[in-house]
Amino acid sequence: MESEEESTVKDRLDLMRLSLDERIYVKLHYDRELHGKLHAYDQHLNIILGDIEEIVTTIETDDETYEDIIRATIWTIPFLFVR
């Protein structure tokens, strides 16, 4: 069982340490999202994820009706290094 000191979040690296081997959500630029298991990180917050689902959201405008069409493209990736 973890002591209270081991489970407290004092800075951002503590939160990363507590999230090891857990599924996390990462929001990237250009409407990209990652959902994956956190395997490793460093002090610069570079991370290694496994069993990833990448979701890319695009918004297109219909030429006839001028309505926005939102599309999500989903990929699965075994391992990924995010810088």
N, C-alpha and C positions, 0 to 999 in steps of 0.2 A: 504494500500500500504506500502511495506517495505521501511524503510529509507536506505540510502546508507550504513550506518554503519552495519545494520542488514544483508545485502547481500554481504558484503566483506569477502573474505577468507584470514585470517591471519595465521591460522595453520590448521593442518589436522582435528581437531575436528570441526572447522567451516565448512569444506566441508561436513562432516558427518551430521551436523545439517541442512545444506541446502538440503541434499539429503533425509531427512526424508519423508516418504510416497511416495517416488519415486522408480521406478524400477532401480536397480543397477546391475552391473556385478562384480563378485568376482572370481578371479583366484586362485585356490588352488594347492597344490602339486599333483604330479602324474597325470597330464593332466586332472584335474577335474575343471569344471566351474560351477558357480551358477548364475542364473538370477532370481532375486526376488525383492519383495517390502521391503524396509528397514523400520522396525517398531521401533527398538530401538538400542542403542549402549551405551558403557560406555567408560571411559577414557583409558582402555586397548585395545580398538577397538574390543571387543567382540560384536557381532551383532546378532540381531534377525531378521530373514527374513520370509516373508510370500509369499504364492503363488509362490513357487520356481520351477524352471526347472533346474535339475542337468544334466549336459552333461559330460560323461566320454568317452574320446577318447583313443582307443587302436590301436596299429600298429602291424600287424602280417605279417610274411613272408610266401608266398606261397612256399610249398616244391618243386613243379615241376618247376615253372618259376622264383623263387627267387625274385618276385616282392612284394613290400610292399602293404599290404591291410589295409586301414585306416577305422576303424569302430567307429561310435559314438553311444553310448547308452544313451537314454534320460529317466529320471524319473521325475515325478511331486511329490512334497512334499508340504503339507499344511503349516507347520511351522518348522523352523529349528534354532537352536542356533549354531552359528559358533564362535569358540574360536580361 
